[in-house]
Amino acid sequence: MILVVILYAILASTFILAKEAVSYAKPCFLIGFRMIIAGSLLWGSQYFFSRRSAIPKREDWLLFFKTTLFHIY
């Protein structure tokens, strides 16, 4: 039960942190920065556990580019 309380406390603190961060930087910058950090952590964990599949193949680069470009829309 204590872990649930800690989880909700951490989630609640992110709203307070985000509200303060917006007063210092633009929202688009904050979202981009957060996504870069999250992507780096995900890729780093994939690289740590399975190096062979962490590096994309050359024929998949175009698919990654299309997904990156059009995912927002």
C-alpha positions in Angstrom: 0.0 0.0 0.0 2.9 2.4 0.7 4.1 1.9 -2.9 0.8 3.1 -4.2 0.9 6.2 -2.0 4.5 6.9 -3.2 3.5 6.4 -6.8 0.6 8.9 -6.5 2.9 11.4 -4.7 5.4 11.2 -7.5 2.7 11.7 -10.2 1.2 14.6 -8.3 4.6 16.3 -8.0 5.1 16.2 -11.8 2.1 18.6 -12.2 3.7 21.0 -9.8 7.1 20.7 -11.5 5.6 21.2 -14.9 3.7 24.3 -13.9 6.9 25.8 -12.5 8.9 24.7 -15.6 6.5 26.4 -18.0 7.2 29.8 -16.3 10.9 29.4 -17.2 10.7 27.9 -20.7 8.4 27.5 -23.6 6.1 24.4 -23.6 7.3 23.1 -26.9 10.9 23.1 -25.6 9.9 21.3 -22.5 8.0 18.6 -24.5 10.9 18.2 -26.9 13.4 18.0 -24.1 11.3 15.4 -22.2 10.9 13.3 -25.3 14.6 13.4 -26.0 15.4 12.2 -22.5 12.7 9.5 -22.6 13.9 8.3 -26.0 17.5 8.2 -24.9 16.5 6.1 -21.8 14.5 3.7 -23.9 17.2 3.3 -26.5 19.9 2.9 -23.8 18.0 0.2 -22.1 17.4 -1.6 -25.4 21.1 -1.2 -26.2 22.1 -2.6 -22.7 19.9 -5.6 -22.9 20.0 -6.5 -26.7 22.7 -4.7 -28.6 22.0 -6.4 -31.9 18.4 -5.1 -32.1 19.1 -1.7 -30.7 20.8 -0.3 -33.9 18.2 0.1 -36.7 19.0 -1.5 -40.1 19.6 0.8 -43.0 16.4 -0.2 -44.8 14.4 0.8 -41.8 15.7 4.4 -41.6 13.1 5.7 -44.0 10.3 4.2 -42.0 11.7 5.7 -38.8 11.9 9.1 -40.5 8.3 8.9 -41.8 7.0 7.8 -38.3 8.9 10.6 -36.7 7.7 13.2 -39.1 4.0 12.2 -39.3 3.4 10.8 -35.8 2.3 14.2 -34.4 -0.4 14.6 -37.1 
